[in-house]
Amino acid sequence: MRSPLRSLQRRAGRLLFEQVSGGSAGRDARERIHTSPGPRWFADDSAVARVHGDASMFVGGVRALLLQSLHPLAMAAVADHSGYRGDPWGRLGRTSTFLAETTFATADDAQQAVDVVRAVHARVRGVTPDGRPYAADDPWLLRWVHVAEVDSFLAAHQRYGRRPLDRAGCDAYLAQTATVADRLGAERPPRTLAALRAALGEYRDELEATDASRDVARFLLSEPPLPRLARAPYALLGAASYASMPRWAQELTPAPWPLHGEPALVRAGGHVATRAIRWALAGDPPPRRSA
């Protein structure tokens, strides 16, 4: 007989997974991703699988969106074409499915996911409010999006992951994710921690606070599309995401709290939130491939 605690864990895990993955469509995709036979780009015990399969990705995902928004061209593409305010959960579901496919799916399915994204990027063109043209398939812009993501996922994992990586593991993670960025058309994706730090420095002069980036920060940190009861737990994630950003990025990003640096209390809250997510997701784990 299932205990009440186990039933609660299973229900919480199902609700959480379906919220971030697109409901039943996300569940069907997860079944295909994890059980389809065939070779994968990455082994089950690879660094990228370890990072992308951890609950710390919830912190890393929010951080990545905040950091990416500081590039005016990248932010214009998101604001003009993604509909993140009108359909935030749909966009989150598509992003999480892409990460799962390129990390855990068969090589054929992973390549198909990349091909679909490249086709979408090829159609995304526009002009920023100050008159600068942008294209989503610009290799330099794709590099920024990748750099912001892997820096955020890795920073969150090293703080809140169940098994943080050593230096060699961090380099392995970056080398593995760079192979996906290569396929997407990104320019020179960093493959080591040293290269990642250098890449962040290369973009500093291009980053700035804009009306669009401030809107993203308000949306993610002050006005999340969540029921009122869920906002307090989410605030722990939001604060942890913001606090883990570099100080210069914090200075460009408005926050609803008087928060500077990374206070110990905020990091403790981040651990509470990620451990709660990890516990819930353990109640509804992905299916396993048969031997």
C-alpha positions as CSV (number, residue, x, y, z in Angstrom):
1,M,0.0,0.0,0.0
2,R,1.4,3.4,-1.0
3,S,2.1,5.7,1.9
4,P,0.5,9.2,2.0
5,L,3.9,10.8,1.8
6,R,4.8,8.7,-1.3
7,S,1.5,9.6,-2.9
8,L,2.1,13.3,-2.2
9,Q,5.6,13.0,-3.7
10,R,4.3,11.3,-6.8
11,R,1.6,13.9,-7.3
12,A,4.0,16.8,-6.7
13,G,6.4,15.3,-9.2
14,R,3.8,14.9,-11.9
15,L,2.4,18.4,-11.5
16,L,5.9,19.9,-11.5
17,F,7.0,18.0,-14.5
18,E,3.9,18.7,-16.5
19,Q,4.1,22.4,-15.6
20,V,7.5,22.9,-17.1
21,S,7.3,20.4,-20.0
22,G,4.0,21.1,-21.7
23,G,1.6,18.8,-20.0
24,S,0.7,15.5,-21.7
25,A,2.8,16.4,-24.8
26,G,5.8,16.8,-22.6
27,R,5.2,13.4,-21.0
28,D,4.9,11.7,-24.4
29,A,8.1,13.4,-25.4
30,R,9.9,12.2,-22.3
31,E,8.8,8.6,-23.0
32,R,10.2,8.8,-26.5
33,I,13.4,10.6,-25.4
34,H,14.3,8.1,-22.7
35,T,13.1,4.8,-24.1
36,S,13.7,4.9,-27.8
37,P,16.5,2.5,-28.8
38,G,19.6,3.8,-30.5
39,P,22.9,5.5,-30.0
40,R,23.0,8.8,-28.1
41,W,25.3,11.8,-28.4
42,F,26.2,11.6,-24.7
43,A,26.5,8.7,-22.3
44,D,24.2,8.4,-19.3
45,D,27.1,9.2,-16.9
46,S,28.4,12.1,-19.0
47,A,29.0,15.6,-17.4
48,V,26.2,17.1,-19.6
49,A,23.7,14.4,-18.5
50,R,24.7,15.0,-14.9
51,V,24.1,18.8,-15.1
52,H,21.0,18.8,-17.3
53,G,19.4,16.1,-15.3
54,D,19.7,17.8,-11.9
55,A,17.1,20.0,-10.1
56,S,19.6,22.8,-10.1
57,M,18.5,23.5,-13.7
58,F,15.5,25.3,-12.3
59,V,17.9,28.0,-10.8
60,G,20.1,27.9,-13.9
61,G,17.2,28.4,-16.3
62,V,16.0,31.6,-14.6
63,R,19.5,32.9,-14.4
64,A,20.1,32.2,-18.1
65,L,17.0,34.1,-19.1
66,L,18.0,37.1,-17.0
67,L,21.6,37.1,-18.4
68,Q,20.6,36.5,-22.0
69,S,18.2,39.5,-21.8
70,L,21.1,41.9,-21.3
71,H,22.1,41.6,-24.9
72,P,19.8,44.0,-26.8
73,L,19.8,42.1,-30.0
74,A,19.1,38.7,-28.4
75,M,16.4,40.4,-26.2
76,A,14.8,42.0,-29.2
77,A,14.5,38.6,-31.0
78,V,12.8,37.1,-27.9
79,A,10.5,40.1,-27.3
80,D,9.4,40.3,-31.0
81,H,9.1,36.6,-31.8
82,S,8.8,34.3,-28.8
83,G,5.6,35.4,-27.1
84,Y,7.2,34.7,-23.7
85,R,4.5,36.8,-21.9
86,G,1.5,35.4,-23.7
87,D,2.6,31.7,-23.5
88,P,5.5,31.4,-20.9
89,W,4.8,27.8,-20.1
90,G,4.7,26.8,-23.8
91,R,8.1,28.5,-24.4
92,L,9.5,26.8,-21.3
93,G,8.2,23.5,-22.4
94,R,9.8,23.8,-25.8
95,T,13.1,24.9,-24.3
96,S,13.2,22.1,-21.8
97,T,12.3,19.5,-24.4
98,F,15.1,20.7,-26.7
99,L,17.6,20.4,-23.8
100,A,16.3,16.9,-23.0
101,E,16.4,15.8,-26.6
102,T,19.9,17.0,-27.3
103,T,21.2,15.5,-24.0
104,F,19.3,12.3,-23.6
105,A,17.5,11.3,-26.9
106,T,18.8,9.2,-29.7
107,A,21.3,10.8,-32.1
108,D,18.7,11.0,-34.8
109,D,16.1,12.7,-32.6
110,A,18.7,15.1,-31.2
111,Q,19.8,16.1,-34.7
112,Q,16.1,16.5,-35.7
113,A,15.6,18.9,-32.7
114,V,18.6,20.9,-33.8
115,D,17.3,21.1,-37.4
116,V,13.9,22.3,-36.2
117,V,15.5,25.1,-34.1
118,R,17.8,26.1,-37.0
119,A,14.8,26.4,-39.3
120,V,13.0,28.6,-36.8
121,H,16.1,30.8,-36.3
122,A,16.4,31.3,-40.0
123,R,13.0,33.0,-40.1
124,V,13.6,35.3,-37.1
125,R,14.7,38.7,-38.3
126,G,14.0,42.2,-37.1
127,V,15.2,45.6,-36.0
128,T,15.7,46.8,-32.4
129,P,13.9,49.9,-31.1
130,D,17.1,51.9,-31.8
131,G,17.3,50.7,-35.4
132,R,19.9,47.9,-35.2
133,P,19.1,44.8,-37.3
134,Y,19.2,41.3,-35.8
135,A,19.0,37.8,-37.0
136,A,18.5,34.8,-34.7
137,D,20.9,32.7,-36.7
138,D,23.7,35.2,-36.4
139,P,26.7,33.0,-35.2
140,W,27.9,35.7,-32.8
141,L,24.4,36.1,-31.3
142,L,24.0,32.3,-31.0
143,R,27.3,32.2,-29.2
144,W,26.0,34.7,-26.6
145,V,22.9,32.7,-26.0
146,H,25.0,29.6,-25.6
147,V,27.5,31.3,-23.3
148,A,24.8,32.7,-21.1
149,E,23.1,29.3,-20.8
150,V,26.1,27.1,-20.0
151,D,27.5,29.7,-17.6
152,S,24.2,29.7,-15.8
153,F,23.6,26.0,-15.8
154,L,27.1,25.3,-14.6
155,A,27.0,28.1,-11.9
156,A,23.7,26.7,-10.6
157,H,25.0,23.1,-10.6
158,Q,28.1,24.0,-8.8
159,R,26.1,25.7,-6.1
160,Y,23.0,23.5,-5.9
161,G,23.6,20.3,-7.8
162,R,23.5,17.0,-5.9
163,R,27.0,16.1,-7.3
164,P,29.0,19.2,-8.3
165,L,31.7,18.7,-10.9
166,D,35.4,19.0,-10.4
167,R,37.5,21.2,-12.7
168,A,37.9,18.4,-15.3
169,G,34.2,17.7,-15.2
170,C,33.4,21.4,-15.8
171,D,35.6,21.4,-18.8
172,A,34.0,18.2,-20.0
173,Y,30.6,19.7,-19.6
174,L,31.6,22.7,-21.7
175,A,33.2,20.6,-24.4
176,Q,30.1,18.4,-24.6
177,T,27.6,21.3,-24.8
178,A,29.8,23.0,-27.4
179,T,29.2,20.2,-29.8
180,V,25.5,21.0,-29.7
181,A,26.2,24.7,-30.1
182,D,28.4,23.9,-33.1
183,R,25.5,22.1,-34.7
184,L,23.2,25.1,-34.0
185,G,25.7,27.4,-35.8
186,A,27.2,29.2,-32.9
187,E,30.6,30.8,-33.4
188,R,33.5,29.4,-31.3
189,P,31.5,28.0,-28.3
190,P,33.8,27.8,-25.3
191,R,35.1,24.4,-24.4
192,T,36.9,25.1,-21.1
193,L,36.2,27.2,-18.0
194,A,39.0,29.5,-19.0
195,A,37.4,30.0,-22.5
196,L,34.0,30.5,-20.9
197,R,35.4,33.3,-18.7
198,A,37.1,34.9,-21.7
199,A,33.9,34.7,-23.7
200,L,31.8,36.4,-21.1
201,G,34.4,39.2,-21.1
202,E,34.1,39.5,-24.9
203,Y,30.5,40.4,-24.6
204,R,30.6,42.9,-21.7
205,D,30.7,46.0,-23.9
206,E,27.6,44.8,-25.8
207,L,25.4,44.2,-22.7
208,E,23.1,46.8,-21.2
209,A,19.8,47.3,-19.4
210,T,16.9,48.0,-21.8
211,D,13.2,48.4,-21.4
212,A,12.8,44.9,-22.7
213,S,15.4,43.4,-20.3
214,R,13.8,45.2,-17.4
215,D,10.5,43.7,-18.4
216,V,12.0,40.2,-18.4
217,A,13.4,40.8,-14.9
218,R,10.0,42.0,-13.6
219,F,8.2,39.0,-15.3
220,L,10.6,36.5,-13.9
221,L,11.3,37.9,-10.4
222,S,8.3,40.1,-9.5
223,E,5.3,38.8,-11.6
224,P,5.9,35.1,-12.3
225,P,2.9,33.4,-14.0
226,L,2.2,31.2,-11.0
227,P,-0.7,30.8,-8.5
228,R,-0.3,32.9,-5.5
229,L,0.5,29.9,-3.2
230,A,3.4,28.9,-5.5
231,R,5.0,32.4,-5.5
232,A,6.7,32.2,-2.1
233,P,8.6,28.9,-3.0
234,Y,9.4,30.3,-6.4
235,A,10.8,33.4,-4.8
236,L,13.6,31.3,-3.3
237,L,14.5,30.1,-6.8
238,G,14.3,33.6,-8.2
239,A,16.5,35.0,-5.4
240,A,19.0,32.2,-5.8
241,S,19.1,32.8,-9.6
242,Y,19.7,36.5,-9.3
243,A,22.2,36.2,-6.5
244,S,24.4,33.7,-8.5
245,M,24.8,36.2,-11.3
246,P,28.0,38.3,-11.6
247,R,27.8,41.6,-9.7
248,W,27.9,43.6,-12.9
249,A,24.9,41.6,-14.2
250,Q,23.0,42.3,-11.0
251,E,23.7,46.0,-11.4
252,L,22.0,45.9,-14.8
253,T,19.0,43.8,-13.6
254,P,16.2,45.2,-11.4
255,A,15.2,43.0,-8.5
256,P,12.2,43.2,-6.1
257,W,14.5,42.8,-3.1
258,P,17.5,45.0,-1.9
259,L,19.9,42.1,-2.7
260,H,23.6,42.5,-3.6
261,G,26.1,39.8,-4.0
262,E,25.2,36.3,-2.8
263,P,24.1,36.4,0.9
264,A,24.4,33.1,2.8
265,L,20.7,33.2,3.6
266,V,19.8,33.4,-0.1
267,R,22.0,30.5,-0.9
268,A,20.4,28.5,2.0
269,G,17.0,29.3,0.4
270,G,18.3,28.0,-2.9
271,H,19.3,24.8,-1.4
272,V,15.9,24.4,0.3
273,A,14.1,25.0,-3.1
274,T,16.3,22.7,-5.2
275,R,16.1,19.9,-2.6
276,A,12.3,20.2,-2.6
277,I,12.2,20.0,-6.4
278,R,14.6,17.1,-6.4
279,W,12.4,15.3,-3.9
280,A,9.3,15.9,-5.9
281,L,10.8,14.8,-9.2
282,A,12.1,11.6,-7.6
283,G,8.4,10.7,-7.2
284,D,7.9,10.8,-11.0
285,P,11.2,9.8,-12.6
286,P,11.8,9.4,-16.3
287,P,11.3,5.9,-17.7
288,R,14.3,3.7,-18.3
289,R,15.4,2.0,-21.5
290,S,15.1,-1.7,-21.4
291,A,18.4,-3.5,-21.4
